[in-house]
Amino acid sequence: MPIFLTTLSVWISTHIMHYLNIDQIKAFHIEHTSKCNLFCPQCARTLDGGLNPELELDELTLDDYKKVFTPDFAKKVERIWFCGNYGDPIASNTFLECAEYLKSVGIQTLQIHTNGSARNSDWWKRLAEVPVEATFSIDGLEDTNPMYRVNSNFKKIVNNIESYIGAGGKAHWDYLIFDHNIHQVGVAKKLAKDLGFKTMSFKNTSRFVTTDGFKEHIDNTTANVKTRKKEYTLSSKQNTNKNKFEQIIDQYGSFDNYVNTTSISCKTKNKAQLYIDFQFKVWPCCWLGGPTHFFGKKNVQKNQLRSLQERYGNDFNDLRKYSLEQVLNHIWYSNHLSDSWKNTMEDSNPKLFTCGRTCGTDYEFSSVGNFNEQRFRLNG
């Protein structure tokens, strides 16, 4: 074969077919644990106010991190953030030692997303000293935050924040806007500044746009909440995804038609990121990997993942059995995933509903980004 054709073949294999090569990765999103102290009503870990019975309670270990994040590899990684589909890092007994290890081998930036309603002052001071940056998910004040963050303790959250920031921790406040807390935005912003938060975001929640909502009948503005003690309704007229969703339905006839025809601009591939779940499996993103443990048998995302695992084996992306490089060289990552983006959900190598929903170019599903978020700098 002429040398220029050989070079072209290598370039195509490296830059087009592969999802990501190991030397391209800049950041990791890790779900350290599936454990959490709260039962947020639209979290996938919650069912009828209690624990989803299909969710296994587990967490990563120090040995897991040592296997992947060797000193040579760690120095190439710019950022790791810990944010769960199911769990909160503060519910794990192994998290702090793992964070300390990652920092010791050269990871530049560590961040957690947390409800903040657990552990004591010493734990939070130690977190600040690692250092680990913290985004606190607090949706209102003492009377309103527990309406969505069920079982949270606002006074404890404030005490933990004071301990963390007092020890030098860098804190950000994420505030999901619902009808029941929108009137407290101004007071919360002042409180955040007084406590020493660096930044604060107000997000128009996409919590009421669910997988079931992508059918012919959808209610984007309300959700019934059942806890172990009571039932009530949450609503969010501020959900800016609703109008955009209705435009998509008008244009394509159904959301399935949209998924089948939309082009894909993969958010995590574009940012050279990977997701590792609490069972130490590698997925392109949390949106794609999360449905593994969804409750029930009718969820299209879960069923597609099951078909994927039947096709390639349950452990094809398991870092306890394979190295990260071996996983990324698997045929799904090296060819089939990117190739599926030009297909439909009915093809032999089907487009994944999650890919079309989340990274289709005409609809912004996520509440992350300028479309659904207002961000403010408060201190420093």
C-alpha positions as CSV (number, residue, x, y, z in Angstrom):
1,M,0.0,0.0,0.0
2,P,1.4,3.5,-0.9
3,I,2.6,5.3,2.2
4,F,0.1,8.2,1.9
5,L,-2.8,5.7,1.9
6,T,-1.3,4.0,5.0
7,T,-1.0,7.4,6.7
8,L,-4.6,8.3,5.7
9,S,-5.9,4.9,7.0
10,V,-4.2,5.5,10.3
11,W,-5.5,9.1,10.5
12,I,-9.1,7.9,9.8
13,S,-8.9,5.2,12.4
14,T,-7.5,7.6,15.0
15,H,-9.6,10.6,14.4
16,I,-13.0,9.4,13.1
17,M,-13.7,5.9,14.1
18,H,-12.5,5.9,17.7
19,Y,-14.7,7.5,20.2
20,L,-11.7,8.7,22.2
21,N,-8.1,7.5,22.4
22,I,-6.5,7.3,25.8
23,D,-4.0,10.0,25.0
24,Q,-6.9,12.4,24.2
25,I,-8.7,12.2,27.5
26,K,-8.7,15.5,29.5
27,A,-11.3,14.8,32.2
28,F,-13.4,12.2,34.0
29,H,-16.8,12.3,35.5
30,I,-16.9,9.6,38.2
31,E,-19.9,8.3,40.2
32,H,-18.0,7.2,43.2
33,T,-21.0,5.6,45.0
34,S,-24.6,4.7,44.5
35,K,-25.3,5.6,48.2
36,C,-27.0,8.7,49.2
37,N,-28.7,10.1,52.4
38,L,-31.6,11.7,50.4
39,F,-34.6,10.6,48.4
40,C,-35.1,13.3,45.8
41,P,-38.4,12.4,44.1
42,Q,-37.2,12.4,40.5
43,C,-33.8,10.8,41.2
44,A,-33.5,7.4,39.6
45,R,-32.5,5.9,43.0
46,T,-36.0,6.8,44.5
47,L,-39.2,4.8,44.0
48,D,-42.4,5.7,45.9
49,G,-40.3,7.6,48.5
50,G,-37.9,4.7,49.1
51,L,-35.0,3.0,47.4
52,N,-35.3,1.7,43.9
53,P,-35.1,-2.1,44.4
54,E,-33.0,-2.5,41.2
55,L,-30.2,-0.3,42.4
56,E,-27.2,-2.0,43.9
57,L,-25.5,-0.1,46.7
58,D,-21.8,0.0,46.0
59,E,-18.8,2.3,45.9
60,L,-15.4,2.5,44.4
61,T,-12.2,1.7,46.3
62,L,-8.7,3.1,46.6
63,D,-7.4,0.1,44.6
64,D,-9.8,1.0,41.8
65,Y,-8.3,4.4,41.5
66,K,-4.8,3.1,41.7
67,K,-5.4,0.8,38.8
68,V,-6.4,3.6,36.4
69,F,-4.9,6.7,37.7
70,T,-1.2,5.8,37.9
71,P,1.2,8.7,38.4
72,D,2.1,8.8,34.7
73,F,-1.5,8.9,33.5
74,A,-2.8,11.2,36.3
75,K,-0.5,14.0,35.3
76,K,-2.3,14.2,31.9
77,V,-5.7,14.5,33.5
78,E,-6.9,18.1,34.0
79,R,-10.0,17.5,36.0
80,I,-12.1,14.8,37.8
81,W,-15.5,15.6,39.1
82,F,-17.8,13.4,41.2
83,C,-21.5,13.8,40.5
84,G,-24.0,10.9,40.7
85,N,-26.9,9.6,38.8
86,Y,-27.7,7.8,42.0
87,G,-25.3,8.6,44.8
88,D,-23.5,11.5,46.6
89,P,-19.8,11.3,47.5
90,I,-20.4,12.4,51.0
91,A,-22.3,9.1,51.7
92,S,-19.2,7.0,50.9
93,N,-16.8,5.9,53.6
94,T,-14.0,5.5,51.0
95,F,-14.3,8.9,49.2
96,L,-11.8,11.0,51.2
97,E,-8.9,8.6,51.0
98,C,-9.5,8.2,47.2
99,A,-9.6,12.0,46.7
100,E,-6.4,12.4,48.7
101,Y,-4.7,9.7,46.5
102,L,-5.8,11.4,43.3
103,K,-4.5,14.7,44.4
104,S,-1.2,13.1,45.5
105,V,-0.6,11.6,42.0
106,G,-1.1,14.9,40.2
107,I,-4.8,15.4,39.2
108,Q,-5.0,19.1,38.7
109,T,-8.6,19.7,39.8
110,L,-11.0,17.7,41.9
111,Q,-14.7,18.7,42.3
112,I,-17.8,17.2,43.9
113,H,-21.5,17.8,43.5
114,T,-23.3,17.2,46.8
115,N,-26.4,17.9,48.8
116,G,-24.2,18.9,51.7
117,S,-26.4,17.4,54.3
118,A,-24.1,14.8,55.9
119,R,-20.8,14.4,57.7
120,N,-19.3,16.5,60.4
121,S,-17.1,19.7,60.5
122,D,-13.9,17.7,60.6
123,W,-14.8,15.8,57.4
124,W,-15.6,19.0,55.5
125,K,-12.4,20.7,56.7
126,R,-10.4,17.7,55.5
127,L,-12.2,17.9,52.1
128,A,-11.2,21.6,51.8
129,E,-7.6,20.7,52.7
130,V,-7.2,18.1,49.9
131,P,-8.3,20.4,48.2
132,V,-11.6,19.4,46.6
133,E,-13.9,22.1,45.1
134,A,-17.6,21.7,46.0
135,T,-20.8,22.4,44.3
136,F,-23.7,22.4,46.7
137,S,-27.1,21.5,45.3
138,I,-29.5,23.5,47.5
139,D,-32.9,24.3,46.0
140,G,-34.3,27.0,48.3
141,L,-34.0,27.8,52.0
142,E,-34.9,25.9,55.2
143,D,-38.6,25.6,54.4
144,T,-38.3,24.8,50.7
145,N,-35.1,22.9,50.1
146,P,-36.5,19.7,51.7
147,M,-39.4,19.7,49.3
148,Y,-37.2,18.4,46.5
149,R,-34.1,17.4,48.5
150,V,-36.1,15.1,50.7
151,N,-34.6,14.3,54.1
152,S,-32.1,17.1,53.9
153,N,-31.3,19.2,57.0
154,F,-30.8,22.9,56.1
155,K,-29.1,23.8,59.4
156,K,-26.6,21.0,59.0
157,I,-25.9,22.1,55.4
158,V,-25.1,25.6,56.5
159,N,-22.8,24.4,59.3
160,N,-21.0,22.1,56.8
161,I,-20.6,25.0,54.4
162,E,-19.2,27.2,57.1
163,S,-16.7,24.5,58.1
164,Y,-15.7,23.9,54.5
165,I,-15.3,27.5,53.4
166,G,-13.7,28.4,56.7
167,A,-11.0,25.8,55.9
168,G,-10.3,27.4,52.5
169,G,-12.8,25.4,50.4
170,K,-13.9,26.8,47.1
171,A,-17.7,26.6,47.0
172,H,-20.4,27.0,44.3
173,W,-24.2,26.9,44.9
174,D,-26.5,25.3,42.3
175,Y,-30.2,26.3,42.8
176,L,-32.9,24.5,40.8
177,I,-35.9,26.8,40.3
178,F,-39.3,25.5,41.1
179,D,-42.5,27.4,41.7
180,H,-42.2,26.8,45.4
181,N,-38.7,28.4,45.7
182,I,-38.5,31.0,43.0
183,H,-39.6,33.8,45.4
184,Q,-36.5,33.0,47.6
185,V,-33.9,33.6,44.8
186,G,-32.9,37.0,46.1
187,V,-32.6,35.9,49.7
188,A,-30.6,32.8,48.7
189,K,-28.2,34.9,46.6
190,K,-27.5,37.2,49.6
191,L,-27.0,34.2,51.9
192,A,-24.6,32.6,49.4
193,K,-22.5,35.8,49.4
194,D,-22.6,36.1,53.2
195,L,-21.4,32.5,53.6
196,G,-18.5,33.0,51.2
197,F,-19.6,31.1,48.1
198,K,-17.5,32.0,45.1
199,T,-20.3,31.6,42.5
200,M,-24.0,30.7,42.3
201,S,-26.2,29.3,39.5
202,F,-29.9,29.4,39.1
203,K,-31.2,26.7,36.7
204,N,-34.5,26.3,35.0
205,T,-34.9,22.6,35.8
206,S,-35.4,19.9,33.2
207,R,-36.6,17.6,36.0
208,F,-40.1,17.3,34.6
209,V,-38.9,16.3,31.1
210,T,-38.6,12.5,31.6
211,T,-38.2,9.6,29.3
212,D,-41.9,8.8,29.6
213,G,-42.5,12.4,28.7
214,F,-41.1,11.8,25.2
215,K,-44.3,10.0,24.3
216,E,-47.4,11.5,22.8
217,H,-48.7,12.8,26.1
218,I,-46.5,14.9,28.4
219,D,-46.9,17.0,31.5
220,N,-43.7,19.1,31.8
221,T,-44.8,21.3,34.6
222,T,-45.9,19.1,37.5
223,A,-44.8,15.9,39.4
224,N,-46.4,14.0,42.2
225,V,-44.0,13.5,45.1
226,K,-44.3,10.6,47.5
227,T,-42.1,10.4,50.6
228,R,-42.3,8.0,53.5
229,K,-44.3,10.6,55.4
230,K,-46.5,12.4,52.9
231,E,-47.5,13.1,49.3
232,Y,-47.5,16.5,47.6
233,T,-47.1,18.0,44.1
234,L,-44.1,20.0,42.8
235,S,-44.4,22.3,39.8
236,S,-42.1,24.4,37.6
237,K,-43.7,26.8,35.2
238,Q,-40.1,28.0,34.7
239,N,-39.2,24.9,32.7
240,T,-37.9,26.4,29.5
241,N,-37.5,23.0,27.9
242,K,-41.2,22.7,27.5
243,N,-41.6,25.2,24.7
244,K,-38.6,23.8,22.9
245,F,-39.9,20.2,23.3
246,E,-43.3,21.2,21.8
247,Q,-41.5,22.8,18.8
248,I,-39.6,19.6,18.2
249,I,-42.9,17.6,18.3
250,D,-44.5,20.0,15.8
251,Q,-41.5,19.8,13.5
252,Y,-40.8,16.0,13.6
253,G,-44.2,14.6,14.6
254,S,-42.9,12.6,17.5
255,F,-39.7,12.6,19.6
256,D,-38.7,9.2,18.3
257,N,-38.7,10.7,14.8
258,Y,-36.5,13.5,16.1
259,V,-34.1,11.0,17.6
260,N,-33.9,9.0,14.4
261,T,-33.2,11.9,12.2
262,T,-31.2,14.4,14.3
263,S,-27.4,14.7,13.8
264,I,-25.3,14.1,16.9
265,S,-22.8,16.5,18.5
266,C,-21.5,14.4,21.4
267,K,-21.0,16.7,24.4
268,T,-18.5,14.6,26.2
269,K,-16.5,13.5,23.1
270,N,-16.2,17.2,22.1
271,K,-14.8,17.9,25.6
272,A,-12.6,14.8,25.7
273,Q,-14.3,13.4,28.8
274,L,-15.4,9.9,30.0
275,Y,-17.8,8.7,32.7
276,I,-17.0,5.9,35.2
277,D,-19.9,4.5,37.2
278,F,-20.0,3.2,40.7
279,Q,-19.4,-0.4,39.4
280,F,-16.2,0.8,37.7
281,K,-17.5,0.6,34.2
282,V,-16.6,3.1,31.5
283,W,-19.4,4.9,29.6
284,P,-19.1,8.0,27.3
285,C,-21.4,9.9,29.7
286,C,-23.6,9.7,32.7
287,W,-26.7,10.1,30.6
288,L,-25.9,6.9,28.7
289,G,-24.6,4.8,31.6
290,G,-27.2,5.7,34.2
291,P,-30.3,3.9,32.8
292,T,-28.6,0.5,33.6
293,H,-30.4,0.6,37.0
294,F,-33.6,2.3,36.1
295,F,-36.7,0.7,37.6
296,G,-39.1,-1.3,35.4
297,K,-39.0,-3.0,32.0
298,K,-40.5,-0.4,29.7
299,N,-37.7,2.2,29.6
300,V,-36.3,2.5,26.1
301,Q,-32.9,3.7,27.4
302,K,-32.5,0.7,29.8
303,N,-33.7,-1.8,27.2
304,Q,-31.2,-0.5,24.7
305,L,-28.4,-0.8,27.2
306,R,-29.5,-4.4,27.9
307,S,-29.3,-5.1,24.2
308,L,-25.9,-3.5,24.1
309,Q,-24.7,-5.8,26.9
310,E,-26.2,-8.9,25.3
311,R,-24.3,-8.0,22.1
312,Y,-20.9,-7.3,23.6
313,G,-21.1,-8.9,27.1
314,N,-21.8,-7.4,30.5
315,D,-18.2,-6.7,31.2
316,F,-17.0,-5.2,27.9
317,N,-16.4,-1.9,29.7
318,D,-15.4,-3.2,33.1
319,L,-12.2,-1.6,34.4
320,R,-11.8,-4.3,37.0
321,K,-11.3,-6.8,34.2
322,Y,-9.7,-4.6,31.5
323,S,-7.4,-1.7,31.3
324,L,-8.8,1.7,30.2
325,E,-6.9,1.4,27.0
326,Q,-8.4,-2.0,26.3
327,V,-11.9,-0.7,26.9
328,L,-11.4,2.2,24.5
329,N,-10.0,-0.2,21.9
330,H,-13.2,-2.4,22.1
331,I,-15.1,-2.4,18.9
332,W,-18.0,-0.5,20.4
333,Y,-15.8,2.5,21.3
334,S,-13.5,2.1,18.4
335,N,-16.2,1.9,15.7
336,H,-19.8,1.1,16.5
337,L,-20.7,4.0,18.8
338,S,-19.7,6.8,16.4
339,D,-21.1,4.8,13.5
340,S,-24.5,4.4,15.2
341,W,-25.0,8.2,15.3
342,K,-25.9,8.2,11.6
343,N,-28.4,5.3,12.0
344,T,-31.9,5.0,13.4
345,M,-33.1,3.2,16.5
346,E,-34.3,0.3,14.2
347,D,-31.0,-0.4,12.5
348,S,-28.8,-3.4,13.3
349,N,-26.3,-1.0,15.0
350,P,-29.0,1.3,16.4
351,K,-28.7,4.9,17.4
352,L,-29.2,5.1,21.1
353,F,-32.2,7.1,22.3
354,T,-30.0,8.7,24.9
355,C,-27.6,10.0,22.3
356,G,-30.3,11.5,20.2
357,R,-32.2,13.0,23.1
358,T,-29.1,14.4,24.9
359,C,-26.8,15.4,22.1
360,G,-29.2,15.9,19.1
361,T,-28.4,19.3,17.6
362,D,-31.9,20.8,17.8
363,Y,-32.9,20.1,21.4
364,E,-31.1,21.0,24.6
365,F,-32.2,18.3,27.1
366,S,-29.6,19.2,29.8
367,S,-30.1,22.0,32.4
368,V,-26.4,22.7,32.0
369,G,-25.3,25.6,29.9
370,N,-26.3,29.1,29.0
371,F,-29.7,28.1,27.6
372,N,-31.1,27.0,31.0
373,E,-28.7,28.6,33.5
374,Q,-27.8,32.0,35.0
375,R,-24.5,32.2,36.8
376,F,-23.2,34.8,39.1
377,R,-19.8,35.6,40.7
378,L,-20.3,36.5,44.3
379,N,-16.9,36.6,46.0
380,G,-13.3,36.8,44.7
